[in-house]
């Protein structure tokens, strides 16, 4: 019998580690961006010393790196990520708020697609391992695991948008624009979830409790629904955190392939423009979302199987 206090302490430790990890990410991103040679205004024409000093004072570039770091960290805790160096009149928070909706929507579609495809395929392949369909589906997952999004995206766009005209390959204002990016981003994770689910479910079929339940007269389908699925889905739930991380990081390539106005495309454009404020803000936003997804996956795993979680 599990103790609720143990679960609360375990989740508190995970929350503390998540906060420390986020602090490390912010520090590393800030240090690396300041270490990059050049600045956001180096590509402009030569400015008078007084004008350059005024600009650096406004953006805080005239302070020492340590003072700038603590100033940025203090403001970031309060939700202020500073102004954009290149897009005048816009703060980093406003630009991220304007672009994050498309990235989150794309990520949600991809994760939903991965779960809806991967879990049923993996479960059915474990339940019926000798059927031809199960073998073909597992072979298909190997194919999609070897297809990166930057290669799969143009192929799908060429076939279904350019030749068949079923969907659109640019933009984010219509459902026909959202199908191909979601498939491009979600197929790899769907294949991985299918193989992970198949492996974990297959292990559960060899457990003694399955033979005992079958000996009592229960059907295989009933044993699967009541026992095997609950015990075997744990590794898949635990993988959902890294899956969200992979989906969010994968939006960088997919958003640029399909010209989606999201955070990934904003990050790439800001890197080219040396807009340090936006780059650091986007890295911080992605890190916070990834850490939050991993924490939520841990919480879900504890709720599904608290006995096994507290025993870890």
C-alpha positions in Angstrom: 0.0 0.0 0.0 1.5 3.3 -1.1 1.9 6.3 1.1 0.6 9.7 -0.3 3.3 11.5 1.6 6.0 9.6 -0.3 4.4 10.6 -3.6 4.2 14.3 -2.5 7.9 14.3 -1.5 8.9 12.6 -4.7 7.0 15.2 -6.8 8.5 18.0 -4.7 12.1 16.7 -5.4 11.3 16.5 -9.1 9.9 20.1 -9.1 13.1 21.3 -7.3 15.3 19.6 -9.9 13.2 21.1 -12.7 13.6 24.6 -11.3 17.4 24.1 -11.0 17.6 22.7 -14.5 15.7 25.8 -15.9 18.2 28.1 -14.1 21.1 26.2 -15.7 19.5 26.5 -19.1 19.0 30.3 -18.7 22.6 30.7 -17.5 24.0 28.7 -20.4 21.9 30.5 -23.0 22.8 33.9 -21.7 26.6 33.0 -21.5 26.7 31.5 -25.0 24.8 34.4 -26.6 27.2 36.9 -25.0 30.2 34.8 -26.1 29.2 35.0 -29.8 31.4 37.6 -31.6 29.6 40.6 -33.0 26.5 42.4 -31.9 23.0 43.1 -33.2 24.0 46.5 -34.6 27.3 45.5 -36.2 25.7 45.1 -39.6 24.4 48.7 -39.6 26.3 51.8 -40.7 28.8 53.2 -38.3 27.1 55.2 -35.6 28.5 58.2 -33.8 30.0 57.3 -30.4 27.3 59.2 -28.5 24.5 57.5 -30.4 26.1 54.1 -29.9 26.5 54.7 -26.2 22.9 55.8 -25.9 21.7 52.6 -27.6 23.9 50.4 -25.5 22.7 52.1 -22.4 19.0 51.6 -23.4 19.5 47.9 -24.0 21.9 47.4 -21.1 24.8 46.3 -23.2 27.2 48.7 -21.5 27.0 46.8 -18.2 29.4 44.0 -17.2 28.3 40.5 -18.1 27.7 39.5 -14.5 25.5 42.6 -13.8 23.6 42.1 -17.0 23.0 38.4 -16.1 21.6 39.2 -12.7 19.5 42.0 -14.2 18.1 39.7 -16.9 17.5 36.9 -14.4 15.6 39.2 -12.0 13.4 40.6 -14.8 12.8 37.1 -16.3 11.5 35.8 -12.9 9.0 38.7 -13.0 8.0 37.8 -16.6 10.0 40.6 -18.3 12.3 39.3 -21.0 13.4 42.7 -22.2 13.1 44.5 -25.5 13.9 43.2 -29.0 17.1 44.6 -30.4 15.9 44.5 -34.0 12.2 44.9 -33.9 11.7 48.4 -32.5 8.7 48.9 -30.3 8.3 45.2 -29.5 9.3 43.4 -26.3 10.5 39.8 -26.4 7.5 38.7 -24.4 5.1 40.3 -26.9 6.8 38.6 -29.9 6.8 35.2 -28.1 3.2 35.6 -27.1 2.3 36.4 -30.7 4.1 33.4 -32.2 3.8 30.7 -29.5 0.2 29.9 -30.4 1.1 28.4 -33.8 4.0 26.3 -32.3 1.8 24.9 -29.5 -1.0 24.1 -31.9 1.4 22.3 -34.2 3.0 20.4 -31.3 -0.4 19.4 -29.9 -1.5 18.0 -33.3 1.8 16.1 -33.7 1.6 14.6 -30.1 -2.0 13.7 -30.6 -1.2 12.0 -33.9 1.7 10.2 -32.4 -0.4 8.8 -29.5 -3.4 7.9 -31.5 -1.3 6.0 -34.0 1.5 4.6 -31.9 -0.4 3.2 -28.9 -3.0 1.3 -30.9 -0.4 -0.1 -33.3 1.9 -1.2 -30.6 -0.9 -2.7 -28.5 -2.4 -4.7 -31.4 1.0 -5.9 -32.4 1.7 -7.2 -28.9 -1.8 -8.7 -28.6 -1.6 -10.4 -32.1 2.1 -10.9 -32.7 1.7 -13.6 -35.4 -0.7 -11.7 -37.7 0.6 -10.3 -40.9 -0.8 -6.9 -40.2 1.1 -6.7 -36.9 4.4 -7.7 -38.6 3.9 -5.2 -41.4 3.0 -2.4 -39.0 6.2 -3.0 -37.0 8.2 -3.0 -40.1 6.6 0.3 -41.1 7.7 1.9 -37.8 11.3 1.1 -38.7 10.9 3.0 -42.0 9.5 6.1 -40.3 12.2 6.1 -37.6 14.7 6.5 -40.3 13.0 9.4 -42.0 14.0 12.8 -40.5 11.4 15.7 -40.6 13.6 17.9 -42.9 13.5 15.1 -45.5 10.0 13.9 -45.0 8.5 17.3 -45.1 9.5 18.2 -48.7 8.5 14.7 -49.9 5.0 15.0 -48.4 4.7 18.6 -49.7 5.7 17.6 -53.2 3.3 14.7 -53.3 0.2 15.9 -51.5 0.4 19.7 -52.1 2.1 20.2 -55.4 1.0 17.2 -57.4 -2.3 16.0 -55.8 -3.4 19.5 -54.5 -5.0 17.9 -51.5 -3.3 20.2 -48.9 -1.4 23.4 -48.8 2.4 23.6 -48.1 2.6 27.1 -46.7 1.0 29.2 -44.0 -1.1 28.4 -40.9 -4.5 30.0 -41.6 -6.5 27.0 -42.9 -6.9 23.3 -41.9 -5.4 22.3 -45.2 -2.1 24.1 -44.1 -1.9 22.1 -40.9 -2.2 18.5 -42.0 1.2 18.1 -43.6 3.3 19.8 -40.8 1.5 17.7 -38.2 2.2 14.5 -40.1 5.8 15.4 -40.7 6.4 16.2 -37.1 4.3 13.4 -35.6 5.2 10.3 -37.7 8.6 9.7 -36.1 7.3 9.9 -32.6 4.3 7.7 -33.6 6.7 5.0 -34.8 8.8 5.3 -31.6 5.8 5.1 -29.4 4.5 2.1 -31.3 7.7 0.2 -30.8 8.0 1.2 -27.2 4.4 0.2 -26.5 4.8 -3.1 -28.3 7.9 -4.0 -26.3 6.5 -3.1 -22.9 3.2 -4.9 -23.6 5.0 -8.0 -24.9 6.9 -8.2 -21.6 3.7 -8.0 -19.6 2.3 -11.0 -21.6 5.1 -13.1 -20.1 4.2 -12.2 -16.5 2.9 -14.9 -14.1 -0.3 -13.0 -13.3 -1.3 -13.3 -17.0 -1.1 -17.0 -16.9 -3.0 -17.1 -13.6 -5.8 -14.9 -15.0 -6.1 -17.0 -18.1 -6.2 -20.1 -15.9 -9.1 -18.7 -14.0 -11.1 -18.5 -17.3 -10.7 -14.8 -18.2 -10.4 -14.1 -21.9 -7.2 -12.6 -23.3 -9.0 -9.4 -24.3 -10.3 -9.0 -20.8 -6.9 -9.6 -19.2 -5.4 -7.1 -21.7 -7.9 -4.4 -20.8 -7.9 -4.9 -17.1 -4.2 -5.7 -16.3 -1.7 -5.7 -19.2 -2.6 -2.3 -20.7 -2.4 -0.5 -17.3 1.0 -2.1 -16.4 2.5 -2.0 -19.8 1.6 1.6 -20.7 3.9 3.0 -18.0 7.0 3.3 -20.2 5.0 5.0 -22.9 3.6 7.6 -20.5 7.1 8.2 -19.1 8.3 8.7 -22.7 5.7 11.4 -23.3 7.9 14.0 -21.6 10.8 13.4 -24.0 8.3 13.1 -26.8 7.1 16.6 -26.1 10.7 17.8 -26.0 11.4 16.2 -29.4 8.2 17.7 -30.9 8.9 21.2 -29.6 12.5 21.1 -30.8 11.3 19.6 -34.1 9.2 22.6 -34.8 12.4 24.6 -35.7 12.8 22.6 -39.0 9.1 22.0 -39.7 8.1 25.7 -39.3 10.8 26.8 -41.7 9.9 24.1 -44.3 6.2 25.0 -44.3 6.7 28.7 -43.5 4.7 28.6 -40.3 4.8 31.8 -38.2 5.8 30.1 -35.0 8.6 30.3 -32.4 10.9 28.1 -34.4 10.9 30.4 -37.4 11.2 33.4 -35.1 14.3 31.8 -33.5 16.0 31.2 -36.8 15.3 34.7 -38.0 16.5 36.2 -34.7 19.7 34.1 -34.9 20.4 35.5 -38.4 19.7 39.1 -37.1 21.8 38.6 -33.9 18.8 39.6 -31.8 20.1 38.2 -28.5 17.0 39.1 -26.5 14.7 37.1 -28.7 17.1 34.1 -29.0 17.5 33.9 -25.2 13.8 34.4 -24.6 12.8 31.7 -27.1 15.4 29.3 -25.5 14.0 30.0 -22.1 10.4 29.5 -23.3 11.3 26.2 -25.0 13.2 25.0 -21.9 10.3 25.9 -19.6 7.8 24.0 -21.8 10.0 20.9 -22.1 10.8 20.8 -18.4 7.1 21.3 -17.6 6.1 18.4 -20.0 8.6 16.1 -18.4 7.3 17.0 -14.9 3.7 16.4 -16.0 4.7 13.0 -17.5 6.2 12.1 -14.1 3.0 13.1 -12.3 0.9 11.1 -14.7 3.1 8.1 -14.2 2.7 8.4 -10.4 -1.0 8.6 -10.8 -1.3 5.6 -13.1 0.9 3.3 -11.0 1.7 4.8 -7.6 3.1 1.6 -6.1 5.7 1.1 -8.8 6.6 4.9 -8.8 7.2 5.1 -5.1 9.3 2.0 -5.3 11.7 3.6 -7.9 
